[in-house]
């Protein structure tokens, strides 16, 4: 029984992967090989990783249904039952195989690593970075390979929301060790409770000058800058706002690996809660990858071994209806989670729990 189940599982897997691969390449080869054929092995691997979370449960379900159905048709199932072999003994090795597949799938998803951001984008337009309530960054365009942005507008605010300084630059470059370097721009400093920000002559350090408010300037919230200077190169602001997590927000959640999702959610501030919802939902869905394989296997075994579920055509029809209900419910839960009605964990779990109880009800009705 376990040998036949394995053959059916591999047959389903190769058929589904081959069909999806063929249609993807015919439609647009860059979906599978975004970097051409120079790194085709790595691109093919990450493309396959994207489909594993929903392909493997389908393969487990199909293999369970058809292996038992054809065993019934050949009379092998009846022979095992009359010989005193319980269904649990027959299914034990298959369940071990299902658990192993789920575990291996989880391991592959979590060990797939984080790709360099430059491998995902050639150029990003209109990059925006919101660092809490402290700073706002706007780039007209950004090159992920060189970590260089063009036409920058930077706004820095104090604890009370007052302007501290602004920077306009033709170009800015990010270095993880030294921070941001700005080229060919203007620096505007505003009066605040911290003082007036100024630059030294070399543009390598930011200085805060104290001042005594005059009768005309008794508020820190003035919109007029206290200093306006131009620079060719500015490197002294000591800003360590990493642009890489914000670049990941330009990639669809379903195209990211588990490690990339964990990195993004750990690095991004909670203030971007609504923008992070698709990634939180995807991470919760990937958590269900391993349990989904076992759940699909158990559903298939229970349906296939029920007394009245003997023909492959009937099992295929019931499975198709169950899959349709599952994906409709999944789409509904995702929509509710994006509106804030359901949490990401609940939206990812509810379809699987519903499918499990639906399978139990079906098995009882067959008896």
GUMAR-540849 format. One record per residue (C-alpha): y, x, z; residue number from 1. Coordinates in Angstrom, 1 decimal, padded with zeros to 4 digits. Layout:
N
{rec {Y, X, Z}, NUM}
...
END
This chain:
367
{rec {000.0, 000.0, 000.0}, 1}
{rec {002.5, 002.8, 000.9}, 2}
{rec {001.7, 004.6, -002.3}, 3}
{rec {002.4, 001.5, -004.5}, 4}
{rec {005.6, 000.8, -002.5}, 5}
{rec {006.8, 004.3, -003.2}, 6}
{rec {006.1, 003.9, -006.9}, 7}
{rec {008.1, 000.7, -007.0}, 8}
{rec {010.9, 002.2, -005.0}, 9}
{rec {011.3, 005.1, -007.4}, 10}
{rec {011.0, 002.8, -010.4}, 11}
{rec {013.8, 000.6, -009.1}, 12}
{rec {016.0, 003.7, -008.2}, 13}
{rec {015.6, 005.4, -011.6}, 14}
{rec {016.1, 002.2, -013.5}, 15}
{rec {019.3, 001.2, -011.6}, 16}
{rec {020.8, 004.7, -011.6}, 17}
{rec {020.0, 005.2, -015.3}, 18}
{rec {021.5, 001.9, -016.3}, 19}
{rec {024.7, 002.5, -014.3}, 20}
{rec {025.0, 006.0, -015.6}, 21}
{rec {024.5, 005.0, -019.2}, 22}
{rec {027.2, 002.3, -019.0}, 23}
{rec {029.6, 004.5, -017.1}, 24}
{rec {029.3, 007.3, -019.6}, 25}
{rec {029.6, 005.0, -022.6}, 26}
{rec {032.7, 003.3, -021.1}, 27}
{rec {034.5, 006.4, -019.9}, 28}
{rec {032.7, 009.7, -019.3}, 29}
{rec {035.5, 010.8, -017.0}, 30}
{rec {034.2, 008.3, -014.4}, 31}
{rec {031.2, 010.5, -014.0}, 32}
{rec {032.6, 013.9, -015.0}, 33}
{rec {036.3, 013.9, -014.1}, 34}
{rec {036.5, 017.7, -014.5}, 35}
{rec {034.6, 017.9, -017.8}, 36}
{rec {031.4, 019.8, -018.1}, 37}
{rec {032.5, 022.9, -016.2}, 38}
{rec {031.4, 021.5, -012.9}, 39}
{rec {029.1, 018.7, -014.1}, 40}
{rec {026.5, 019.2, -011.4}, 41}
{rec {029.0, 018.7, -008.5}, 42}
{rec {030.7, 015.8, -010.3}, 43}
{rec {027.4, 014.1, -011.0}, 44}
{rec {026.4, 014.5, -007.3}, 45}
{rec {029.5, 012.9, -005.9}, 46}
{rec {029.3, 010.1, -008.5}, 47}
{rec {025.7, 009.4, -007.3}, 48}
{rec {026.8, 009.5, -003.6}, 49}
{rec {029.3, 006.6, -004.4}, 50}
{rec {026.4, 004.3, -005.4}, 51}
{rec {023.8, 005.2, -002.8}, 52}
{rec {025.1, 002.8, 000.0}, 53}
{rec {024.2, -000.3, -002.1}, 54}
{rec {021.5, 001.0, -004.4}, 55}
{rec {019.0, 002.2, -001.8}, 56}
{rec {018.8, -001.2, 000.1}, 57}
{rec {018.3, -003.0, -003.2}, 58}
{rec {015.5, -000.6, -004.1}, 59}
{rec {013.9, -001.1, -000.6}, 60}
{rec {014.0, -004.8, -001.0}, 61}
{rec {012.6, -004.8, -004.6}, 62}
{rec {009.8, -002.4, -003.7}, 63}
{rec {008.8, -004.4, -000.7}, 64}
{rec {008.7, -007.7, -002.6}, 65}
{rec {006.9, -006.5, -005.7}, 66}
{rec {004.4, -004.2, -004.1}, 67}
{rec {003.1, -007.1, -001.8}, 68}
{rec {003.4, -009.7, -004.6}, 69}
{rec {001.2, -007.7, -006.9}, 70}
{rec {-001.2, -006.8, -004.1}, 71}
{rec {-001.6, -010.6, -003.6}, 72}
{rec {-002.1, -011.2, -007.2}, 73}
{rec {-005.0, -008.6, -007.4}, 74}
{rec {-006.5, -010.0, -004.2}, 75}
{rec {-006.0, -006.8, -002.2}, 76}
{rec {-003.8, -008.6, 000.4}, 77}
{rec {-006.5, -011.2, 001.1}, 78}
{rec {-009.1, -008.5, 001.3}, 79}
{rec {-007.1, -006.6, 004.0}, 80}
{rec {-006.5, -009.7, 006.0}, 81}
{rec {-010.2, -010.7, 005.9}, 82}
{rec {-011.2, -007.2, 006.9}, 83}
{rec {-009.3, -007.6, 010.1}, 84}
{rec {-006.4, -005.3, 009.1}, 85}
{rec {-003.2, -006.7, 010.6}, 86}
{rec {000.1, -006.8, 008.6}, 87}
{rec {001.6, -004.5, 011.1}, 88}
{rec {-001.0, -001.9, 010.4}, 89}
{rec {-000.5, -002.3, 006.7}, 90}
{rec {003.3, -002.1, 006.9}, 91}
{rec {003.6, 000.7, 009.5}, 92}
{rec {003.7, 003.6, 006.9}, 93}
{rec {006.1, 001.6, 004.7}, 94}
{rec {008.4, 001.1, 007.6}, 95}
{rec {008.4, 004.8, 008.4}, 96}
{rec {009.2, 005.5, 004.8}, 97}
{rec {012.2, 003.0, 005.0}, 98}
{rec {013.5, 004.6, 008.1}, 99}
{rec {013.2, 008.0, 006.5}, 100}
{rec {015.1, 006.9, 003.4}, 101}
{rec {017.9, 005.4, 005.5}, 102}
{rec {018.1, 008.5, 007.6}, 103}
{rec {018.2, 010.8, 004.6}, 104}
{rec {020.8, 008.6, 002.9}, 105}
{rec {023.0, 008.8, 006.0}, 106}
{rec {022.5, 012.6, 006.2}, 107}
{rec {023.5, 013.0, 002.5}, 108}
{rec {026.6, 010.9, 002.9}, 109}
{rec {027.8, 012.7, 006.0}, 110}
{rec {026.9, 016.2, 004.7}, 111}
{rec {028.5, 015.8, 001.3}, 112}
{rec {031.6, 017.5, 002.6}, 113}
{rec {035.3, 017.2, 001.7}, 114}
{rec {036.4, 018.0, -001.8}, 115}
{rec {039.6, 020.0, -002.4}, 116}
{rec {042.4, 017.5, -003.0}, 117}
{rec {043.3, 019.3, -006.2}, 118}
{rec {039.9, 018.4, -007.7}, 119}
{rec {040.7, 014.7, -007.4}, 120}
{rec {044.2, 014.5, -008.9}, 121}
{rec {046.1, 016.5, -011.5}, 122}
{rec {049.4, 015.0, -010.5}, 123}
{rec {050.6, 012.3, -008.2}, 124}
{rec {053.7, 010.3, -008.8}, 125}
{rec {056.0, 008.9, -006.1}, 126}
{rec {054.4, 010.4, -003.0}, 127}
{rec {055.7, 009.0, 000.2}, 128}
{rec {055.0, 010.4, 003.7}, 129}
{rec {056.0, 008.4, 006.8}, 130}
{rec {055.5, 010.6, 010.0}, 131}
{rec {055.9, 008.0, 012.7}, 132}
{rec {059.5, 007.2, 013.3}, 133}
{rec {060.6, 010.8, 013.0}, 134}
{rec {060.6, 011.7, 009.3}, 135}
{rec {060.4, 010.1, 005.9}, 136}
{rec {059.5, 012.2, 002.8}, 137}
{rec {059.9, 011.0, -000.8}, 138}
{rec {058.7, 013.0, -003.8}, 139}
{rec {059.3, 012.0, -007.4}, 140}
{rec {056.0, 013.8, -008.3}, 141}
{rec {053.5, 016.0, -006.5}, 142}
{rec {051.0, 018.6, -007.8}, 143}
{rec {047.9, 018.6, -005.5}, 144}
{rec {046.6, 021.8, -006.9}, 145}
{rec {049.6, 023.9, -006.0}, 146}
{rec {050.8, 021.6, -003.2}, 147}
{rec {054.2, 021.5, -004.7}, 148}
{rec {056.5, 018.5, -004.9}, 149}
{rec {059.5, 017.8, -007.1}, 150}
{rec {062.8, 016.0, -006.5}, 151}
{rec {062.4, 015.7, -002.7}, 152}
{rec {064.4, 013.5, -000.3}, 153}
{rec {063.7, 014.2, 003.4}, 154}
{rec {065.1, 012.1, 006.3}, 155}
{rec {064.8, 013.2, 009.9}, 156}
{rec {065.6, 010.9, 012.8}, 157}
{rec {066.0, 011.2, 016.5}, 158}
{rec {064.3, 009.3, 019.4}, 159}
{rec {066.9, 006.5, 019.1}, 160}
{rec {066.6, 006.2, 015.3}, 161}
{rec {069.8, 008.2, 014.7}, 162}
{rec {070.1, 010.6, 011.7}, 163}
{rec {069.5, 014.2, 012.6}, 164}
{rec {069.5, 015.8, 009.1}, 165}
{rec {068.6, 015.2, 005.5}, 166}
{rec {067.3, 017.5, 002.8}, 167}
{rec {067.5, 017.1, -000.9}, 168}
{rec {065.6, 019.7, -003.0}, 169}
{rec {064.6, 020.2, -006.5}, 170}
{rec {061.2, 021.6, -005.4}, 171}
{rec {059.3, 022.0, -002.1}, 172}
{rec {056.0, 023.8, -001.4}, 173}
{rec {053.5, 023.3, 001.4}, 174}
{rec {051.7, 026.2, 003.1}, 175}
{rec {049.3, 025.3, 005.9}, 176}
{rec {050.3, 028.5, 007.9}, 177}
{rec {054.0, 028.5, 007.5}, 178}
{rec {054.9, 024.9, 006.7}, 179}
{rec {057.4, 023.7, 004.1}, 180}
{rec {059.7, 025.8, 001.9}, 181}
{rec {062.5, 024.1, 000.0}, 182}
{rec {064.2, 025.4, -003.2}, 183}
{rec {067.5, 024.5, -004.8}, 184}
{rec {069.0, 021.8, -002.7}, 185}
{rec {071.4, 020.4, -000.1}, 186}
{rec {071.3, 020.2, 003.6}, 187}
{rec {073.2, 017.5, 005.5}, 188}
{rec {073.5, 017.7, 009.3}, 189}
{rec {074.6, 014.8, 011.5}, 190}
{rec {076.0, 014.7, 015.1}, 191}
{rec {073.4, 013.5, 017.6}, 192}
{rec {072.5, 013.8, 021.3}, 193}
{rec {070.8, 017.1, 020.4}, 194}
{rec {074.0, 018.5, 018.8}, 195}
{rec {074.8, 019.4, 015.3}, 196}
{rec {072.0, 021.0, 013.2}, 197}
{rec {073.1, 024.0, 011.1}, 198}
{rec {071.4, 026.7, 009.1}, 199}
{rec {071.8, 030.4, 009.3}, 200}
{rec {073.1, 032.3, 006.3}, 201}
{rec {069.6, 033.2, 005.1}, 202}
{rec {068.2, 029.7, 005.5}, 203}
{rec {065.4, 030.9, 007.7}, 204}
{rec {066.2, 029.1, 010.9}, 205}
{rec {067.7, 025.8, 012.2}, 206}
{rec {070.4, 026.0, 014.8}, 207}
{rec {071.7, 023.3, 017.1}, 208}
{rec {075.4, 023.6, 017.9}, 209}
{rec {076.7, 021.7, 020.9}, 210}
{rec {080.0, 019.8, 020.6}, 211}
{rec {082.4, 017.7, 022.6}, 212}
{rec {082.8, 014.2, 021.3}, 213}
{rec {086.4, 013.3, 020.4}, 214}
{rec {088.0, 009.9, 020.7}, 215}
{rec {087.4, 009.3, 017.0}, 216}
{rec {083.7, 010.3, 017.4}, 217}
{rec {082.3, 008.8, 020.5}, 218}
{rec {079.0, 007.6, 018.9}, 219}
{rec {076.1, 009.6, 017.8}, 220}
{rec {075.2, 006.9, 015.2}, 221}
{rec {077.9, 007.9, 012.8}, 222}
{rec {076.9, 007.9, 009.1}, 223}
{rec {079.1, 010.8, 008.2}, 224}
{rec {077.5, 014.2, 008.1}, 225}
{rec {079.0, 016.9, 010.2}, 226}
{rec {077.8, 019.7, 007.9}, 227}
{rec {077.1, 019.9, 004.2}, 228}
{rec {075.6, 023.1, 002.8}, 229}
{rec {073.7, 024.2, -000.4}, 230}
{rec {070.8, 026.5, -000.4}, 231}
{rec {068.6, 028.3, -002.9}, 232}
{rec {065.7, 028.7, -000.5}, 233}
{rec {065.2, 027.0, 002.9}, 234}
{rec {062.2, 027.9, 005.1}, 235}
{rec {063.5, 027.5, 008.7}, 236}
{rec {062.9, 023.9, 009.5}, 237}
{rec {059.5, 024.5, 011.0}, 238}
{rec {058.1, 021.2, 009.7}, 239}
{rec {054.3, 021.0, 009.7}, 240}
{rec {053.8, 017.6, 008.1}, 241}
{rec {050.6, 018.0, 006.1}, 242}
{rec {050.7, 016.2, 002.8}, 243}
{rec {047.0, 016.3, 002.1}, 244}
{rec {046.0, 013.1, 004.1}, 245}
{rec {048.8, 011.2, 002.3}, 246}
{rec {047.4, 012.4, -001.0}, 247}
{rec {044.0, 011.0, -000.1}, 248}
{rec {045.7, 007.6, 000.2}, 249}
{rec {046.1, 007.7, -003.6}, 250}
{rec {042.3, 007.6, -004.0}, 251}
{rec {040.3, 004.4, -003.7}, 252}
{rec {038.2, 004.1, -000.6}, 253}
{rec {035.0, 003.3, -002.5}, 254}
{rec {035.3, 006.7, -004.3}, 255}
{rec {035.5, 008.7, -001.1}, 256}
{rec {032.6, 010.3, 000.8}, 257}
{rec {032.0, 009.6, 004.5}, 258}
{rec {033.3, 013.0, 005.5}, 259}
{rec {036.5, 012.4, 003.5}, 260}
{rec {037.0, 009.0, 005.1}, 261}
{rec {036.6, 010.5, 008.6}, 262}
{rec {039.1, 013.2, 007.8}, 263}
{rec {041.6, 010.7, 006.5}, 264}
{rec {041.4, 008.3, 009.4}, 265}
{rec {041.5, 011.1, 012.0}, 266}
{rec {044.6, 012.7, 010.4}, 267}
{rec {046.7, 009.6, 009.6}, 268}
{rec {048.9, 008.0, 012.3}, 269}
{rec {048.1, 004.6, 013.6}, 270}
{rec {051.5, 003.3, 012.4}, 271}
{rec {050.0, 003.1, 008.9}, 272}
{rec {047.4, 000.5, 010.1}, 273}
{rec {047.7, -001.9, 007.1}, 274}
{rec {047.5, 000.9, 004.5}, 275}
{rec {044.4, 002.3, 006.2}, 276}
{rec {042.5, -001.0, 006.4}, 277}
{rec {040.5, -000.4, 003.1}, 278}
{rec {039.4, 003.0, 004.4}, 279}
{rec {038.4, 001.6, 007.8}, 280}
{rec {036.4, -001.1, 006.1}, 281}
{rec {034.7, 001.3, 003.8}, 282}
{rec {033.8, 003.6, 006.7}, 283}
{rec {032.3, 000.6, 008.6}, 284}
{rec {030.3, -000.3, 005.5}, 285}
{rec {028.9, 003.2, 005.1}, 286}
{rec {027.8, 003.1, 008.8}, 287}
{rec {025.5, 000.2, 007.7}, 288}
{rec {023.9, 002.3, 004.9}, 289}
{rec {020.9, 003.5, 007.0}, 290}
{rec {020.3, 000.2, 008.9}, 291}
{rec {020.7, -001.7, 005.6}, 292}
{rec {017.7, 000.1, 004.1}, 293}
{rec {015.5, -000.9, 007.0}, 294}
{rec {016.9, -004.4, 007.1}, 295}
{rec {016.2, -004.9, 003.4}, 296}
{rec {012.7, -003.5, 003.7}, 297}
{rec {011.9, -005.8, 006.6}, 298}
{rec {013.3, -008.8, 004.7}, 299}
{rec {011.2, -007.9, 001.7}, 300}
{rec {008.0, -007.5, 003.7}, 301}
{rec {008.5, -010.8, 005.6}, 302}
{rec {009.2, -012.7, 002.4}, 303}
{rec {006.4, -011.1, 000.4}, 304}
{rec {003.8, -011.6, 003.1}, 305}
{rec {004.7, -015.3, 003.7}, 306}
{rec {001.9, -017.7, 002.8}, 307}
{rec {003.6, -019.5, -000.1}, 308}
{rec {005.6, -016.6, -001.5}, 309}
{rec {003.0, -015.2, -003.9}, 310}
{rec {004.5, -015.1, -007.4}, 311}
{rec {006.8, -012.3, -008.5}, 312}
{rec {009.0, -014.8, -010.4}, 313}
{rec {009.6, -016.9, -007.3}, 314}
{rec {010.4, -013.8, -005.1}, 315}
{rec {012.8, -012.5, -007.8}, 316}
{rec {014.6, -015.8, -007.9}, 317}
{rec {014.9, -016.0, -004.2}, 318}
{rec {016.1, -012.4, -004.0}, 319}
{rec {018.7, -013.0, -006.6}, 320}
{rec {020.1, -016.0, -004.7}, 321}
{rec {020.1, -014.0, -001.5}, 322}
{rec {021.9, -011.1, -003.1}, 323}
{rec {024.5, -013.4, -004.6}, 324}
{rec {025.2, -015.1, -001.2}, 325}
{rec {025.3, -011.6, 000.4}, 326}
{rec {028.0, -010.2, -002.0}, 327}
{rec {030.0, -013.4, -002.0}, 328}
{rec {030.1, -013.3, 001.8}, 329}
{rec {030.9, -009.6, 001.7}, 330}
{rec {033.9, -010.2, -000.5}, 331}
{rec {035.1, -013.0, 001.7}, 332}
{rec {034.8, -010.8, 004.8}, 333}
{rec {036.6, -007.9, 003.2}, 334}
{rec {039.4, -010.3, 002.2}, 335}
{rec {039.6, -011.6, 005.8}, 336}
{rec {039.7, -008.1, 007.2}, 337}
{rec {042.5, -007.1, 004.8}, 338}
{rec {044.5, -010.1, 006.2}, 339}
{rec {043.9, -009.0, 009.7}, 340}
{rec {041.7, -012.0, 010.6}, 341}
{rec {038.5, -009.9, 011.1}, 342}
{rec {038.1, -006.4, 012.3}, 343}
{rec {036.7, -003.8, 009.9}, 344}
{rec {033.5, -003.5, 011.9}, 345}
{rec {033.0, -007.3, 012.0}, 346}
{rec {033.7, -007.7, 008.3}, 347}
{rec {031.1, -005.0, 007.5}, 348}
{rec {028.5, -006.3, 009.9}, 349}
{rec {028.7, -010.1, 009.3}, 350}
{rec {027.1, -010.2, 005.8}, 351}
{rec {024.1, -008.2, 007.0}, 352}
{rec {023.6, -010.3, 010.1}, 353}
{rec {023.9, -013.5, 008.1}, 354}
{rec {021.3, -012.2, 005.5}, 355}
{rec {018.9, -011.3, 008.3}, 356}
{rec {019.0, -014.8, 009.8}, 357}
{rec {018.8, -016.3, 006.3}, 358}
{rec {015.6, -014.3, 005.7}, 359}
{rec {014.1, -015.5, 009.0}, 360}
{rec {014.9, -019.1, 008.1}, 361}
{rec {013.3, -018.7, 004.7}, 362}
{rec {010.1, -017.1, 006.2}, 363}
{rec {009.8, -020.0, 008.7}, 364}
{rec {010.2, -022.6, 006.0}, 365}
{rec {007.4, -020.9, 004.0}, 366}
{rec {005.1, -021.3, 006.9}, 367}
END
